[in-house]
């Protein structure tokens, strides 16, 4: 009996290892081209996220794992996002100007379109594509944002780690996500390729 249990455990571990390695390979490929079964492999990586994160932390850069996973999830979610009706953009406050005059409330920074940072343009463009804009000071603010309206989709702008974190957090709340990575990490003076944001808005509207 113990031998059988041991054999079953060995098989489960072997299959898990193969699935995790295959999912990593597919996620890496997804950076450059479309891949099949993106949703399935994204689920595999979500399941094994913590051990994989530890592995990347010890032997590589954990940001690489988040980057690959975001790419894979974007492919998996693209078609569902295009079918959504009630959309929002969630972006981080670290992209705003250092002397931003806007105030903050429980749903984030209230942009006044002062022209000092990218949010002035995003505040103007978001409604054109049917989005509400939320500028949050941390991922914990997202739980307040999703209570504002009955949203079914969220376009996220953040570093890869935060993108992946929020994507996992919204996965079980019937909100489909799509991520646009920033050009750099940090707590202030971060930037995003705004042309990439506009291209994404156009692509998800077609």
N, C-alpha and C positions, 0 to 999 in steps of 0.2 A: 504493500500500500504506500509506504513512504517513498519507495522507488518510483511509483507511478506519479505521486505528487511532485517529486523532484523533477521528473521528466516533463510534466505539464508546465511547471514553473520555468524550466529551461526553454521550452518552446515559446511560451508567452514572452519571455525576455528577448529571445532571438527575433521573434516577429516584431516586437516593439522597436528593437534596434534597427531592423531593416526598414520599417515604416518611417522612423524618424530620419534616418539617413536619406531615404528616397524623397521625403518631404523637403528636407533641406536642399537637396539637389534641384528639385523642381522650383523651389522658391528662388534659388540663385538664378536659374534660367529665366524666371519671370521678369527679371530686371531688363531683359533685352527683347523678349518676345512673348506672345501669348502661349499659355500652357493649358492643358486639359486637366479637369478635375481639381481646379484651383481651390474650390470651396472645401473639398474633402481634405486636401493636403494642408490647408490653412487650419482646419479643425485638428489635425494631427499635431501640428506645431503648437497650437494653443494648449493641447493636452499635455505635451511634454515641455512646455515653456520653461518652467523653473530649472529642471536638470540641464536643458540645453543652454539656458542663460548662464548657469554656473560653468558649463564647459567652455563657452565663449569667453567668459570672464577670465578663466584660468589660462586659456591658450590663444586667445585672439582678442577681439573687441566686441563686447555685447551689443554695441550699436549696429553692428553688421547684421546680427540676427533680427533685430527689430526692423531694419531697412528691408531685408528680404521678406519678412512676414507682411509688412505693409504693402509691398509690391504685389504679393500673392493675393492678399485680401482685396486690393483694388480691382484685380482681374475678376475675382470671384463675385464682387459686388456691383460691378459696372452696369450690367443689364437691369438688375433690380433697382438700382439708383435711378436710372433713366425713367422707370415707371412710377417713381414716387411723385407725390403731389404737394406735400407740406415740408418744405426744406429750410434748413438753417445752416449758417456758416459759424463754426466755432473756431476762434483764433486766439493766440496767446498775447497777453498784454506786453510781453517782452519786446514786441516789434514796435511799440509806440515810442514817440519822442520822449527824451529824458525830461523835458519840461512840459509834458502833456498837461493841459488845463482841465481835462475831463474828470468828472467825479465817478465814484464807484458805488454800486449797490449789490444786492445779493445775486444778481444775474450778470455781474461783471462791470467793465468800464463803459460809461455812457459817452461815446464819441461825440464831439461837437464839431467835427469836420474843420478843424483849425488850419489844416494844410501842412502841418509839421511832420506828418508821417504817412505811411502807406494806407492807414485806416481811413483817411479822408477819401481816397479813391475807392476803397472797398465798400465804404458806407454808401457811396453813390452808385456803384455798380451792382451790389448785391440785390437790391430790389428789382433791377432790370431783368434779372434772371429768375426772380421769384424766391429769393432767399431773405430770411431775417438774419441780421448780423449780431453775434455775441462775442465780446472781447473778454475773455476770462483770465483771472489772475492765478488759476490753478485748476487741475483736473477735478478737484472737489466741487468747483462751481457748476460743473456740468449737470449734477443732479438737480440743481435749481433751474437751470436753463430748460431741461426737458419737461419741466412741469408748466412752463409758460403756455405752450400750445400742444396740440396733439400732433407733433412732428413725426414723420415717417422716414426722414433722411437727414443726414448731417454731413456736410463737407467740412473736413477738419484741416486746419493748418497748424503745424507744430513740428517739433523735432521728431525723429523716428520713434524714439522711446515713448513719448507722450501720445503719438498717433496710435501706436500699437496698444498702449494701455487703455486709451479711450475706446478704441475699436472693440477690444475685449469686453470692456465695461458695458457698452451699448448693445452687444451681440444678443443678449437675452431680453431686450426691451423693445423689440420690433422696430428698431431704428437702423436702417441700412446706412453704412458709412463709406466714405471715400476720403483718402488722405493725400494732402499736398505737403511734402516735406520742406522745411525751411532750408536755407543755404548754410546756416550755422547754428550751433547750439549756444546756450547761455541763458542768463537771467535778464539781460538787457542788451540793447543794440543788435538784436537778431534781425535777419532779413529773409524775405521770400522772393523768389523770382515772380514778379507780378504778372509777367506775360504768361508764365506757366499757370498761374491762377486763372487768368482769363481763358486760356486754352482749355483748361479743365471745365470751367463753367460752360463754355461753348460745346464741348464734347458731351457733357452730361445732359445738355438740353436738346441734342439732336436725336 
